[in-house]
Amino acid sequence: MPIVDTLEKLSSQGQLTGKRVFIRADLNVPQDDKGNITDDTRIRASVPAIVVALEAGAAVMVTSHMGRPAEGDTAPENSLASVAARLTELLGRDVRLVRNWVAGGFEVAPGQVVLLENCRVNPGEKKNSDELAQKMARLCDVYVNDAFGTAHRAEATTHGIAKYAPAVCAGPLLMAELEALRKALNQPIRPLVAIVGGSKVSTKLSILESLATKVDHLIVGGGIANTFMLAAGLRVGKSLVETGLVEDARRIIEMMDRRGASVPIPVDVICAKEFHATATATVKDAADVEPDDMILDVGPKTAAKLIEPLEDAGTIVWNGPLGVFEFDQFSNGTRALAQAIADSPAFSIAGGGDTLTAIAKFAVADRVDYISTGGGAFLEFLEGKTLPAVDILVHRAAAAQHRIAHQSR
């Protein structure tokens, strides 16, 4: 685990009482066309950090991004107003939404919490502006990063402010995410099985390459599996596939083979002639795919083959579905996978937007050991990359320890 100060540590030391605490959370939740929140998982996951600060007697400020607005775009669909309302319900106290907050001038007393409007609309946020970061740092005594979902981005509220705030620390959600991922990848109970699904190899090529050096079984699904099928000499019809990455897929298969590990290739698939919610699903052997077929799920034989290693797994890492699970007739592969993960005695961790949607659809959330709130951060951790938002907290903690050691001489 990275050595960083934690919110709980600062609270136990009395360093939050009467202080202005700025929490960067990840409250970027899906909403319908009317602005109603359709899944409040990230909001509920952010509540513990807020409660710790409030119970310690801090004046609490919370901010997050919402969507991908352009700088200065304060359109209603980019607002955190619905999040403020939901936090009010969850906390049982008023959570006031503050707009135009960077320059300060708003009131928040100890024991109160305010929500600072969408940080992404502030000019300089995405570019990690030092000027913006310094202005935000002047608003607080303690900066808390509890937004694992944005930990892979060096932005003003995730990285820059942590350079200048008087004190910095990690929130409980961020620490829990890092601990779960460390347990899954750095010290896994073996066999270690990774499931990587999704539409394109290109978006997950480096992750697949990294995992191929670590895991005992690498299961690929979705459009990614189509590219691997092509690499294995099978036809994929008019399915989503990346022909330019066939050699990369073949290289990953060979990497696993050399280690005595495996990348199972589908032996049967579920096809349709069109991509539509009412399309007719047909089960075919993998060798019988026709030129006008679209592969939209794995077949029953393949599903059975893929879940075999999960029964004896020690650790399972899941990112991405096996097929177009949103359409019921193409959901069987992902359903079988989700159920097998839920039934497995292995330590299981899952992350990524589509994965979370599948977990909810198949009602297995209570039987997956850890569900990550991060998408991009989850993937970059799997790849072995340094997460900038965590790295700056590590540097600040190291600098503080160095000062203490120097003063004690």
N, C-alpha and C positions, 0 to 999 in steps of 0.2 A: 504494500500500500504506500502511496506517496505520503511523505511527512508534511502535513499541513495543520494549521490551527483549525479547530472546529467550533461551530456555534455553541455546542453543548459545553465545550471546555471554557469558552469565554463567559458563558452564563454562570457556570459553577464557580468561577473566579470573581464574580460580581462585576465583570467588565461591561455589562450591558445596561445596568441600572441607570436610568436617567439619560441614556445615550441615544443619539439618532442613528438608527440602524437601517441601512439601505440593502434590501434583498433583491437580487436579480433572480427571478423565478422564470420558469417556462410555462406560461399560461396560454400558449398558442393552441387553442382548442377548435375543433370543427364546429361550424354553425350552419344552419339551414338558410334558405333564401330570406327568411324573415328575421334573421339574427338570433335565433334560438340555439343555444348550445346543445349539440347532439351527443357529445361524450365529454364528461367533465373529469376524466381520469387525471389529467395533468393538474387540474386545479386542486383536486383532493390530495394529490401527492405533494403539493406545495404547502399545504396547511400546517404540517408539523413544525416547519421552520418558523413560520409566522407566530405560532403559539408559543414556542420557546422564547422568542424575543419579547412578546407581549407579557408573558408570565414573569420575565426577568425585569419588567418595568421599563422597557425601552419604548421610544417613540419610533414607530415602524413605518417605513416606506417600502413599497413593493413595486417593481416594474417588470415588464415583459414585452416581447414583440408579439404582434398578431399579424399573420399573413406576410405578404411581401410588398408593402407600400413603398412608393417613391418618396424621397425626402420631401417633407413639407406637406404630404398628402394626408389631410385630416378628414377624409371622407368617412361617413358613419360606419361603413363596413370594415374600416381599419381600427375602430374604437374598441377599448377594453370595457365599455359600459356594461355589457352583459356579464363579463367576468367579475366586475365590482359587485353586481347584484348577487351573483352566485357565492362569492366570498362572504358577503353579508349574511347569507343564509347559513353557510357552513361554520362561520365563526360566532354567529349569534350576536354580532355587534356591527354597527354601521361602518361600512368601508366606502369612504368618499373618493370619487374619481377626480384627480387633479390634472388639469390640462396646462400646457405651457409651463412646465415645472422646472426646466433646466436652470433658469436664473434664480430659483428659490422664491421667497416671498409668500409661501403658503405655511399654514400652521399645522403642526401635528404634535400633540402632547404625549408624554409618557403614558403608556397604556392604550394609546390610540393607534390605528393603522389607516394609511391612505394608499390608494393605488395610483401610481403615476402612469399617465397615458402612454400608449404604444411608443416604446423607445425607438423603434425603427423609423419614425417620421422625423426624428431629430437630425438635422444636417450634420454629417460627420460620423454618425453611428456605425454604418457599415464599413467605413474606411478607418475606423479605430482612431479618430481624431484626438490628438493629445489635448487640444484646446477644449474640446467637448468633455473629455475624460476629467480634466482638472476642474471644470465647472461642476460636474456631478460629484466629484470627490469632496468638494467644499460643502456639499449638502449633508454629509454624514460624518459620524465618528467611527462607525464600523461598517465595512462592506462585506456582504455575505453572498457568495455565489452558490445558488441551489438549483442551477439550471443545467443539468447534464445534457439536455437535448441541444444546447447551443455551445457546449464545451469545446467543440471542434472549430469554432469560429473566433477569431481575434477581432472583436468589435469593442466599441467604447464601453458598453455596459458589461461585457464579459471579460475584458482584458485590460483596456486602458485605465479604467477607474481603479482597478486593483493595484496599479502602479503608484497611485497618488493618495488613496484613502489612508487615514491615520492608522487604522487596523483592518486586517482582512482575514477572512476565514471561509471554510466550506460548510454548507448547510447539510442537514441530515440526509436529504435525498441524493445529493451529489456523492456523499460518502458511501451511501448504500449501493449506488450504481457502480462505483469504482470497486467496492469490495466484492460484489457479485461477479463482475467481469474478471477481476483478478482470480477469483476462485475457479471460474470456468476455464480460463485460458492459461494463466501462469502456473497454477498448481492444481491441474485437473485430476479428478479420479478417472482412471482409464478403464475401458476404452472411451475416447473422446469422439463424439459424433457431431459434425456440423451440417446443418441444412441451410443451403443458400438458394433461394428461389427469386423470381423476378423476371422482368421482361428481357433484359439485355445483359450479356456477358460484359460489354464494354464498361458499364457502370460499376461492376463488381469484380473486374479482372484481377486487380491488385490484391483484393481481399481473398479471392479464390487461390491465388498464387501463395499468399502468406499462409492460409489455412492448410494448403497442401503439404506444407513442411511440418505441420503440428498434429493434425488430426489422424485418427485411425480409420474413420469412414467419412467421406465427403459426399453428401447427397445434394444433387442439383435438381431444380424444378423450374416450371414455367418455361418462358422463352429461352432461358439459359440452358435448360435440358435439351432443347431442340438443337442448339449449336453443338452440344456434346454428342448428340445422336448423329449429326452430320459428320463430326470428327471420327465417329466409330464406323462410318461407312453406310449409315442408314439414310433413307429418303425421308424428307419432312414435308413434302408437298408445298403448299403456299403458306405454311406456318411462319410465325415470327421467328426469324433466325438471322444471325450475323455471319455471313459467309467469310468475311474478312478476318474473323477471329477463330476460324476452325483450327488453324495450326496452334494457336494459344491453348485452345481446349485440349487438343491432342497432347500438348506438352504437359499440361496439368495432370492428365490421365497417366502419362508416363512417369511423372514425378511421384505420384501416389503408388504406382506399380513398383517402382524401385524401392520404396519403403515397406513393401508388403502390405500396403493399405489399398483402399478401393474407391472408385467412383462408379457406382452402379448405373448402367445404361438401361433405359426403359426397354422392356420386352413386349409390352403392349401399351396402347394409348387409346384415348377417347377423342374422336375426331368429329368435325362438323364441316359442312360446306360453306357456312357463313358464320360470322361473329355476331351473334344476336342472342338475346335472353330467351327467345323461343326456338333457337336452332335445335335440330334433331341431333342427338348424341349417338355415335356409333363406336362400339369397341372393336379395335383391330389389332392384330399382331403388328409389332413395330416394322416388320419387313413388308407389310401389305399397305402402307400408306400410299394413297394415290396422289397424282399431281395437283388435283383440286381440293385436297383435304387440308384442313387446319387442325393441328394438334392443340387441344385446349385443356387436356388433363391427362394424367397417367392412367393406365388401365388397372383393373383389379389385381392381375398377376404382379405387375410392377409395384403397386401399392403394398402388397404383401411382402414383396422382396425388400422394399425400402424400409419397412418398419421392423424387420428382423433384427438389425443391429441395435435398435432402440431398446429391445427387451433385456439385453445384457450390458447396456451402456453404463458408464460411471458418470459421464457428464454429457449433456446435450446443449448445443447452441443453435438456436433457430432464428433465421432471418429470411422471410419470404415464403409465399405459398407454392404449392406444386402445380396449380392450374388456375383457371379462371373461376375461383370459388364463389365469386359474386353471383354467378348463374348456377342454380341448384344442380342442373344436370352435369355440370363440370366441377362439382365441389367434392366429389367422393374421395379423391386422392388427398386433398388437404384435410378433409374431415378425419380420414383414417390416420393421417400423420398426427394431427392434433390430439386425437384420442390416445394414440400410442405413446405420445410424449407425456400425456396426463397420467397414463397407467404405469409408466416406467418408474422404477425406483431410483433412477439417476437424478443427479442435480441438474435441473433444467433452467435455462435462461433464454428469454425470447425478446426480440426488439424489432422495431421498424413498423411504420404505419399500417401496411397491409397485414403484417403478422398480428398486430394488436386487433385489427378488425376481424381476422379469422378466429382469434382466440375468443372474442366476444360472440361471434356468430355460433361457434360450436360449444360455447359455455364451458370452457375448461380453465378459466382464469384462476380458480381456486386450487387447481392442481398443477400449475406451472410454478416452479419454485421462485423465480424472479422475473417480473415483466418490466423491461426497461422502458422508460419514457422517451428515450432518445432514438433517433433514426440515423442521421448522419454521424453523430458522435459514436453511436453503437458500432457502426460499420468501421469507422476509422480506428477505434480501439481494437476491433478484431484484426485490422490490418497491421496493428503494431505502431501506429503513428502517435506522436506526442499531441496531446490535446492542449492548445494554447491557454484556455481558461483555467486548466488545472496547473499547468506549468508555472504560471505567474504566481499562483498561491504557494507553490513549492518554493519558488525563489524568495518570496516575501518571508516565509517561515524560516528558511535557511539564513536569511539576512538578520532576522530578529534573534535567532539563536547565536549567531556570530557576535552580535552586539552584547548579548548577555554574557557570553564567555569572555569577551574582551573586558567588560566592566568588572568582572569578578576576579580579574588578575591583580 
